[in-house]
Amino acid sequence: MGLSRINFSGCRVLAYCIMCNHLHILLEVPPMPEGGLSDEELLKRLRAIYSDSEVAEVEKRLAEVRKAIAEGQAGEGLAREVHERFTYRMHDLGHYMKTLLGRFSKWFNTTHQRTGTLWEGRFKSVLVEEGVAARAMAAYIDLNPVRAGMVTDPADYRWSSYGEAMGGGAKGTGAKARAGLVRAFGAHLGWSADARHWAGRVSKEYRMLLLADGQEKTREVQDAEGKTVEKVVRNGISPAVAEKEMKRLIGCSDLPLSQVVRYRIRYFTDGAVLGSRGFVDEIFKACRERFGGRRKDGARGLRGAGAPAKGVLWSARDLQVGV
């Protein structure tokens, strides 16, 4: 998923799924570090997407500027100008997606010997809160091929974060995908994107959240006395255990989140903001000018297929019934 682009921009992919005619990404866009980037960090990021000769030119220019500043012949503003030639594209969702989609289009057109635009329109984005909303969004993304009927187990779909985490990526490790899912699952707890936490903290609980063919399966058989009994034909996570674990993980006994994420719900793609009521209202206040004058608050309860999450997850948009 464009590792070089991630290293350059400072943005991090937490979950993704590439489908036949669209893709989904859960992207963390952290703010620019306070005080900006050092010259060393800037050059390191440039090396992710620029040639050695291009980076060498920038390094030479920065050395000249720093020397002029040290000799009192220039101010810090000159160094900032050099940085801003590149940093305006960092830590920014719009620039990240523009470059990612543009590069994908170039690769696709070259591979299939075609020309012209590839994407139907501008990408959609939803601002997602850490915690329950981020976990739900990651699972919703990884379950795309299951909802489409392409696989019964998301682990079998290689073009997704969960498929990569379980089967390994191009290098056979899946470490980047695991690190992203660890971050999506525990950012609100202060967890960093560290793949080492996957086995001990996340893999089993995320599997329970997905619940895609991970459940225990039984069938009726005849015992030695001719009685019909239930026999486990595949070990897995029983629905009762999974539901108990989800209640513990989410901290809410009334939210069957594992059921919600298995349906197509427009709030996950068109809801604008997704999270707790306080989070959505806070974003509403910060972006008040984008909403109509009659509107008093931001949070809207989920309806339709998202109704089971009502009271725990809220959206900034009141979508029509049947969503």
N, C-alpha and C positions, 0 to 999 in steps of 0.2 A: 504493500500500500504506500508506495512512494516514500521509502525510508529516507532518501536524500532530501526530499521536500520537507519531511518532519525535522531533520537535523538542521535545515536552513531556517525554517520558519519559527521554530520553538513550539509549534502546535503538536499535539500527540493524539494519534488514533487509538481510541479505547476499544471500540467494537466496529465491525464492518461486515457487509455482505454484498457481494457483486452478483446481481441477477442478470437475466438475459437481456433486459432492456432498461435497466436502471440500477442504481447502487445506493446503499445506505451507509452512513458513517456516524458514529458517535465520537465527536472530536472535542478534545479539551484545548481551549484557547487561553492560556495563562497570560497575565499582563506582562508587558516589558519589564525586566528587572529595574528596580529603583536605581536611578542614576545612569541607566542605559547599559550598553555593552562595553566591555573593555576592548582595546584594539585586538588583543589576542583572541577574545571570544568572537569578535566580528570575523576575523580571518578564518577561524575554525569553521564557522557557519558557511562562509563563502566557499570553502573547499568542498562542501557537500554537493554543490551544483555548478560551480565554475571551474574552468580549466586551471592548471597550475600557472600558466603564463598570465592569465587574467588576475588571479589572486596575487601573483608577484607584483603586478603593476599597482594594485591597491596598497600592498604592503610598502612598496617603495614610496608612494605618495604619502602615506601616513607617517613614515619615517621623516620625510621632508617637512611635513606640517609640524610634527612634534619638535623637531629641531628648531624651526622658526619660532614656535611658542616659547621654548626654553630660552632663546636668545632675545625674547621680547619683541620680535618682529611681527608677531601675529597673536591673535587671541584664541580661546577655546572654541569660539564659534566656527573657525575654519575646520577644526577637526570634526565638529558636529556635522558640517556640510558633507564631509566625506562619508561619515556614518549614515546619514539620512538618505544618501543615494541608494542604500540597500535596506535599511531598517524599516522604512515605511511599509514594506511588504511583509514584515515579520509580525507575529502575534496578532494576526488579522484574518478573520474568517473569510471575508470576501476575496482577498488576494490569494489565500491558500486554495480556495475552491477554483478560482479562475485559472490558476496555474495547473492544478491537478487535472481538471477537466480538459484543459487545453492540451496537456501532454498526453492524456489518454486518447483524445481524438486524433492527435498526430500519429500515435502508435497504431491505433485501430485502422486509420485510413491507409497507412503504409502497408500494414499486414494484409489488408483486404483489397488493396489496389483501388481505392476509391478517393473521392474528394468531397469537399463541402462540409457543412455543419453536421454534427452528430447528435447534439442534445436538442430536445424539443423546446425548452425554455430555461429560465433561470432556476437555480436550485432552490428548494424549500428548506427552511431552517426552523428548529424549535429550540428554545433555550431551556435546558434541563437542569434541575437542581440535583446536587449530590445526594446520595442516600437511596431511598426507595425509588425515586423517579429515575435515577441513573441506572440502577439495577434493572428496573422494568424496561427501560429503553434498550439496554444492551441485549436483554433476552428477546425483546420484540424484534430486534434487528437479526439476531442469530436464528430466529424461528421463521424467517421469511421463506426459505425453501421448503419448510414443513407445511406452512400455510398454502404454498403453491402446489403441494402434492408432488414435489420432486424427490423428496426423501421422507422417511419416517423418523429418522434420527438426525439431528443437526450435525452431529459429529461426522456423518458421512458426506457432508457437503464441503468440499475442499476450499471453495472461494468465500469463506467466512472466517470471522475471528475464532469462533468455537471449533470449526473444522480444522483450522490451522493449529490451534492450541492442542487439540487432541491428536492430530496426525502429523504435525510438524510442517514447517514451511519448506521453502526451496532448499534450505540447508538442513532440513530434517530435525529441527529443534522445536519450533513453535514458540520460542522464548519471547519474541516481541508480542505475539498475540496474547500469550499468558500474562505478560506484564500489563498490557492494556486492560484486560479483563479484571485483573487484581485491582487496578486503579479505579475502574468503573464500579467495582463491587464495594470498595472500602475507602474511597476518597474522603467521605464524611467522617471516617474514623482516623484520618491522618495517614492512611496507607499510601506508600509511594508505588510507582509502577515498577515492581520488582517481581520477576518471574519466580523467584525462589519461594514466594509465599503461595504459589498456586496449589501445590500438593497439600500443604498443611492447612490452608485457610479457605480456599475458594472453590476448588474443583468439584467437591462433593455438593456443596451448597448451591453452586451455580447449576449443577446438573439437576438438582431438585427443582430449582426454579424453572428450568427449561421443560422438565418432565416430558421429553419427547422420546417415546419408546424406552424410557428408562424405568418405567413402572414394572412391578412384578406381574408376571402373567401366569394364569392358571387355566386348567381345563378339567372338565368332568371325566372321571374314569371309574371303572368298576373295581372295588377292592376284592380281596380273596373270598369274602362272603357274599359277593354280588351286589353290595350296596354302592350307590353312586356317591362319590366323594370328590372334593376339589384337590387337584394335584398341581403343585408348582412346576411349570414346564420351563420357566426361565427365571433365574434369580434377578432381582433388581430392587428398586425402591418401591415399597408398597404405597398406595395412595394415602393410607392412614399415617404412615411415618412421614411422608413428604409434606402432608398438610400440617402436621404437628411442627415440623421443622420450619416451614414457612411462617407459621404464626410466631415462632420464637425469633426468627431472623428479622421479620418486619415489625414485630412489636404490636401487632394488631390482630385480634382474633376473628375479625369480620372481613378480612381482605383475601379472597382466593386469587392472589396475584398470578399464580401459576396458570390459572384458567384464563385470566384477562389477556395475557401476552400471546396466547395461542390463536387469537382472533384478529382479523384486520380491523384496526381502530384508527380512525382518522385523527384523533387527538395526538397520536404519536408522530404524525407527519404534518398536520395542519393546525395544531393547537397553539402555535406561537410561543407559549411558555407552559412548562409542565413541572409540577412540584407540589409542595405543601401550600396551604392557603396563604400563609404568611409570606412565602417566597413569591408567589404570583402577585399578591397585592403590592409587595415592595417594588417589583419590576414595573407594575402598572403606574405607581406613583412617580418612578424615575422617568417613565416614558409617557407621561400623561397627555402630552400634545398629540400623540398618535391615535388617541381614542376620541370618540364622540363626546360632546359637552354634557350630554345627559347621563353618561355613565358615571356611577359613584364609586365603584370598586372594580378590581381586576379579576378576582378568582371566580371561576365558573365550575360547578360540579360536572363530572363526567356523566354522560347519558348513553343510551343505546348499549352497544357491546361493552362499553367502558364502565357501565353503571356499578358493577361489583366493586370498583375502586373508588366510588364516590365517598367523600369524607376523608380520604387519605391522599389521593392524587387530585389535583385541581388544574384547570387549563385557563388560559387567558381568553379563549374563544368559546362561545356558546354555540357549538355546532348542532345541526339539525338532528332530530331523532332518526335513527336508521344508520348512524355513523358506525 
